[in-house]
Amino acid sequence: MVVTDGDSAFDIVIAGGGMIGSSLALALAPLGLKIAVVEAVPRGGGQQPSFDDRSTALSRSSQKFFSAIDLWSGIESSATPIRHIHVSDRGRFGFSHLDAGEQGVEALGYVVINRVLGEVLQAGIDNATGVKLLCPAKIVSVYNDVDDVRVTVEEQVDQHRELRCRLLVAADGANSKVRSMIGLSATQKPYDQHAVIGNLLPEKTHNNIAYERFTPNGPIAMLPVADDRAAFVWTMDPQEASRVGALSDVEFTQELQSAFGYRLGQFSRIGKRAAYPLSLSKASALVARRSVVIGNAAHGLHPVAGQGFNLGLRDVAALAESLADAQRESGPAFDPGNPDTLGDYAEWRKSDQQKLVGFTDGLVKLFASQLRPLKTLRNLGMWGFDLVPGFRGLFARHTMGLAGRLPRLSRGLPLK
């Protein structure tokens, strides 16, 4: 049964109400558009995987984004600043570091529990003018016409609603179904690695240092979080992930301690652990007729540099700015699905996406190799990182998400 009512016409429909989809809706809210967000996972009860107890490292440009859309005040009290980044290769002499003071900033980034981000974003959606949330609901079919897009949404079994919009945005993750519905494919390259994640209590204070420790079994990221705890991401092959997943908390803590070392002292009070497979994914294109893909639906990265969400948030900021500029230039004739507007957006995002995908993929390959020449190259590179004038500053700007052409929101400036 198809339900029809007078509330079925929208300027923009966003598929996916996780962190990226919700951020886009709130970034666009000041433009006075009519927006629908379609999310399949019910709210509350900890069911939304985007809003669980994992941690996200926000780059400085992401912090500026949330400031520009007036959400940072709700996030800041639960955000842990990253003032130093320490990179090392276990058993080798080289290491590198970044320092916020050296870069003239209060923090290189911030670590926030996803659940906190989710609470702030959901409250923002509830209070946003012109934004309608359909949840739980899922898009089951899409028809892209010349003048609009017809979207069939299933809200209950055998109960469907048809929406019409001028622009459809796929923000429904790396395995995006809407991406396929609009005629775009995606390439996926499995890394044959799993990420084991969780948090723990270190004996020593973390001093707002984020660690990236490369080991023969895979990199370990250790991020400072609230309550003097540290969040870890330990990358390893699937067989090892299965093995350590079966260990008791005490046994797992001992193995993690042995791999990471004692820079933070003795580990204890490990929290809930989880593991998931890693792959590199890339959509065949960023736009189709009256449609665009953003976030993980457009590009899925290895977590080695912690930049996946930050790249997706720059997608959001760039798309919002492209639409705001087109609206200002077109006036009453504004069409958010105009192919020229979407083409300009795709061209803008191409460089940033290609550079970050290439960087993270190259980093994984470089540090995964056990060949002696590459081991030597890694360590020489780390020493050179600290010694070559200007290189550390350039790398820091990329880490903070401040390199290249930045959207206004990513610079902390409002759209209007």
C-alpha positions in Angstrom: 0.0 0.0 0.0 1.3 3.4 -0.9 0.4 6.3 1.5 0.0 9.7 -0.1 -0.4 13.0 1.7 0.3 16.6 1.2 3.7 16.3 2.8 5.5 14.4 0.0 7.3 17.1 -1.9 10.8 18.1 -0.8 13.7 20.1 -2.2 16.2 17.5 -0.9 15.9 13.9 0.3 18.9 12.6 2.3 19.3 8.8 2.5 20.9 8.1 5.8 20.5 9.8 9.2 23.9 8.9 10.7 26.6 11.4 11.4 27.2 12.5 7.8 23.5 12.6 6.7 22.4 14.5 9.9 25.3 16.9 9.5 24.3 17.7 6.0 20.7 18.3 6.9 21.8 20.8 9.7 24.3 22.5 7.4 21.6 23.1 4.8 18.9 24.2 7.3 19.7 27.9 7.1 19.0 27.9 3.4 15.2 27.6 4.0 14.9 24.4 2.0 12.4 21.6 2.7 14.5 18.5 3.6 13.7 14.9 4.4 16.1 12.6 6.2 15.3 8.9 5.7 17.0 6.6 8.3 16.4 2.8 8.6 17.7 2.3 12.2 15.3 3.3 14.9 16.4 6.0 17.3 17.3 5.3 20.9 18.3 2.1 22.6 21.8 2.3 21.2 20.8 0.7 17.9 22.3 3.3 15.6 25.9 2.1 14.8 26.9 5.7 14.0 26.1 6.7 17.5 27.7 4.0 19.6 30.5 4.1 22.2 33.3 4.2 19.6 35.4 7.3 19.4 35.9 9.6 16.4 38.9 11.9 16.0 37.7 15.2 14.7 40.2 17.2 12.7 40.5 20.9 13.3 38.4 21.6 10.2 35.7 19.3 11.5 35.6 21.2 14.8 35.3 24.5 12.9 32.5 22.9 10.9 30.5 22.2 14.0 31.2 25.6 15.4 29.9 27.2 12.2 26.6 25.3 12.5 26.3 26.2 16.2 26.7 22.6 17.5 30.2 22.8 19.0 29.0 24.2 22.3 27.1 20.9 22.9 30.1 18.8 21.9 33.0 20.7 23.5 32.5 19.6 27.1 32.8 15.9 26.0 35.7 16.5 23.5 39.3 15.7 24.4 41.8 17.9 22.7 44.7 16.3 20.8 47.7 18.5 21.5 50.4 16.1 20.3 50.7 13.3 17.8 53.4 10.7 18.2 54.2 8.2 15.4 56.6 5.3 15.8 57.6 2.0 14.2 58.1 -0.8 16.8 61.6 -2.0 17.0 63.0 0.8 14.8 64.9 3.9 15.7 62.7 6.5 13.9 59.8 8.4 15.3 57.9 11.6 14.4 55.7 14.0 16.3 53.4 16.9 15.8 52.7 19.6 18.4 49.7 22.0 18.5 51.8 24.8 20.1 54.3 24.6 17.2 51.4 25.0 14.8 50.0 27.9 16.7 46.7 26.2 17.5 45.0 25.1 20.8 44.6 21.5 19.5 45.4 19.5 16.4 42.0 17.8 16.7 39.6 16.4 19.2 38.4 13.0 20.2 34.7 12.6 20.8 32.5 9.6 21.7 30.2 8.9 18.8 27.2 8.6 21.2 27.8 12.3 22.2 27.9 13.4 18.6 24.7 11.4 18.0 22.9 13.0 20.8 23.8 16.5 19.7 23.0 15.8 16.0 19.6 14.2 16.8 18.7 17.2 19.0 19.7 19.5 16.2 17.5 17.6 13.7 14.5 17.7 16.2 14.8 21.5 16.4 15.7 22.3 12.8 13.1 24.2 10.8 12.3 22.6 7.5 13.9 19.2 8.3 11.6 16.2 8.5 13.0 12.9 9.8 11.5 9.6 8.6 12.7 6.9 11.0 12.6 4.0 11.0 12.2 4.0 7.2 14.2 2.9 4.2 14.3 3.8 0.6 13.3 0.8 -1.6 13.3 2.3 -5.1 14.4 5.5 -6.9 13.4 6.9 -10.2 15.5 9.8 -11.5 13.5 11.9 -13.9 14.6 15.0 -15.8 12.8 17.4 -13.5 12.6 15.5 -10.2 13.4 12.3 -8.3 10.7 9.9 -7.1 11.7 8.0 -4.0 9.6 5.2 -2.6 10.1 4.8 1.2 9.0 1.8 3.2 8.0 2.9 6.7 6.3 -0.3 7.7 6.0 -3.7 6.1 3.7 -3.3 3.1 3.2 0.4 3.8 5.1 2.7 1.4 5.3 6.4 0.9 6.3 8.2 -2.3 8.4 11.3 -1.9 9.4 13.7 -4.7 12.5 15.9 -4.5 14.8 17.9 -6.7 18.0 16.4 -5.3 18.7 13.0 -3.7 21.8 12.6 -1.5 23.1 9.1 -0.7 24.7 9.2 2.7 23.9 5.7 3.7 27.4 4.3 4.2 30.0 2.2 2.3 27.5 -0.5 1.3 25.0 2.2 0.1 21.9 0.7 -1.5 20.8 4.1 -2.8 24.1 4.5 -4.6 23.2 1.4 -6.6 19.6 2.7 -7.1 20.9 5.9 -8.8 23.0 3.9 -11.2 26.5 4.2 -9.6 28.8 1.3 -8.8 31.7 1.2 -6.4 35.0 -0.6 -6.3 36.0 -2.3 -3.1 39.5 -3.5 -2.2 39.6 -5.6 0.9 42.8 -5.0 3.0 42.6 -8.5 4.5 42.7 -6.8 7.9 40.3 -6.3 10.8 40.2 -3.4 13.2 39.8 -4.4 16.9 38.5 -1.4 18.8 37.8 -0.6 22.4 39.0 1.6 25.3 41.0 1.2 28.5 42.5 3.0 31.4 46.3 3.7 31.2 48.4 4.0 34.3 49.9 7.3 33.2 47.9 10.3 32.1 47.6 10.5 28.3 48.6 14.2 28.3 46.5 14.8 25.3 48.8 12.7 23.1 47.5 10.6 20.2 49.8 7.7 19.4 50.1 5.8 16.1 52.3 2.8 16.7 53.2 0.6 13.7 53.9 -3.1 14.6 54.6 -6.2 12.5 51.0 -7.3 13.1 49.5 -3.9 12.1 49.2 -0.4 13.4 47.9 0.5 16.8 46.2 3.9 17.3 45.8 5.1 20.9 43.6 8.2 21.3 43.1 10.3 24.4 39.4 10.3 25.6 37.5 11.6 28.5 38.0 10.4 32.1 41.7 9.8 31.5 40.9 6.8 29.3 42.4 5.9 26.0 40.6 4.5 22.9 42.5 2.0 20.8 42.2 0.8 17.2 44.4 -2.3 16.7 44.7 -3.5 13.1 45.6 -7.1 12.3 44.9 -9.9 9.9 41.5 -11.7 10.2 42.9 -14.8 11.8 44.7 -12.8 14.5 41.5 -10.8 15.1 39.6 -14.0 15.6 42.2 -15.3 18.0 42.4 -12.2 20.2 38.7 -11.8 20.1 38.4 -15.1 22.0 40.9 -14.0 24.7 39.8 -13.0 28.1 40.1 -9.3 29.0 43.3 -9.9 31.0 44.9 -11.9 28.2 43.9 -9.4 25.6 45.2 -6.5 27.7 48.5 -8.3 28.1 48.9 -8.8 24.3 48.0 -5.2 23.5 50.4 -4.0 26.2 53.2 -6.1 24.7 52.5 -4.7 21.2 52.1 -1.1 22.2 54.7 -0.8 24.9 54.7 1.1 28.2 54.7 4.8 27.1 51.3 5.0 29.0 52.3 2.6 31.7 50.2 -0.4 32.6 46.9 -0.9 30.9 43.8 -1.9 33.0 40.0 -1.8 33.0 39.5 -2.6 29.4 36.0 -1.9 28.0 33.8 -3.7 25.5 35.7 -4.8 22.4 34.5 -5.1 18.8 36.1 -6.0 15.5 35.2 -5.2 11.9 36.8 -5.8 8.4 38.7 -3.1 6.6 38.5 -2.2 2.9 39.1 0.7 0.5 36.0 1.6 -1.4 35.4 4.3 -4.0 32.2 5.2 -5.9 32.4 5.2 -9.7 31.3 8.8 -9.7 30.2 11.4 -7.2 27.0 12.5 -9.0 24.3 11.1 -11.2 21.1 12.6 -12.5 19.7 14.8 -9.7 21.7 12.7 -7.2 25.0 12.9 -5.3 26.9 10.5 -3.0 28.8 11.7 0.1 30.8 10.3 3.0 31.4 6.6 3.0 29.0 6.1 0.2 31.5 8.0 -1.9 34.8 6.8 -0.3 35.7 4.4 2.5 39.2 4.7 3.9 41.5 2.6 6.1 41.4 4.0 9.7 45.2 4.2 9.9 45.1 8.1 9.8 41.7 8.5 11.3 40.5 10.7 8.5 37.4 9.0 7.1 34.8 11.0 8.9 36.7 14.2 8.5 36.8 13.7 4.7 33.1 13.0 4.7 32.4 16.2 6.6 34.3 18.2 4.1 32.0 16.6 1.4 29.1 17.9 3.5 30.6 21.4 3.8 31.5 21.6 0.1 28.0 20.4 -1.0 26.3 22.8 1.3 28.4 25.7 -0.1 27.8 24.7 -3.7 24.1 24.7 -3.1 24.1 28.0 -1.1 26.1 29.7 -3.9 23.7 28.4 -6.6 20.7 29.5 -4.5 22.2 33.0 -4.2 22.9 33.3 -7.9 19.6 31.7 -9.1 17.1 33.3 -6.7 13.6 32.0 -7.1 14.7 29.8 -10.0 17.1 27.8 -7.7 17.2 24.1 -8.5 19.3 22.0 -6.1 19.6 19.2 -8.6 21.0 21.4 -11.4 23.7 19.3 -13.2 26.1 22.3 -13.4 25.9 22.7 -9.6 26.5 19.0 -9.0 29.3 19.0 -11.6 31.1 21.9 -9.9 30.8 20.1 -6.5 32.2 16.8 -7.9 35.1 18.7 -9.5 35.8 20.5 -6.3 35.9 17.3 -4.2 38.0 15.2 -6.6 41.4 16.4 -5.5 40.9 16.2 -1.7 39.4 12.7 -2.0 42.1 11.4 -4.3 44.9 12.8 -2.1 43.6 11.3 1.1 42.7 7.9 -0.4 46.2 7.7 -1.9 47.8 8.8 1.3 46.1 6.3 3.6 46.4 3.5 1.1 50.1 4.2 0.6 50.7 4.4 4.4 49.1 1.0 4.9 51.3 -0.6 2.1 54.4 1.1 3.4 54.1 0.0 7.0 52.7 -3.4 6.2 55.8 -4.4 4.3 58.6 -6.4 6.1 61.1 -5.9 3.3 64.4 -4.5 4.7 64.7 -1.6 2.2 61.1 -0.4 3.0 61.8 -0.7 6.8 64.9 1.6 6.3 62.9 4.0 4.2 60.2 4.2 6.8 62.6 5.2 9.5 64.6 7.6 7.3 61.2 9.2 6.5 60.3 9.6 10.1 63.6 11.3 10.9 63.3 13.5 7.8 59.7 14.4 8.8 61.2 16.2 11.9 64.3 17.5 10.2 63.2 18.8 6.8 62.2 22.5 7.1 58.5 23.2 6.5 57.5 19.5 5.9 56.1 19.0 9.4 53.9 22.1 9.1 52.6 21.0 5.7 51.8 17.6 7.1 50.1 19.1 10.1 47.8 21.2 7.9 46.7 18.0 6.1 46.2 16.2 9.4 44.1 19.1 10.7 42.1 19.1 7.4 43.2 22.7 6.6 45.1 22.1 3.3 43.8 22.9 -0.1 40.6 24.8 -1.0 38.4 24.7 2.0 34.6 25.3 2.2 33.4 28.1 4.4 31.9 25.8 7.0 35.3 24.0 7.3 36.9 27.3 8.0 34.3 28.1 10.8 32.4 30.6 8.6 28.6 30.4 8.3 27.0 29.8 4.8 25.2 33.1 5.1 
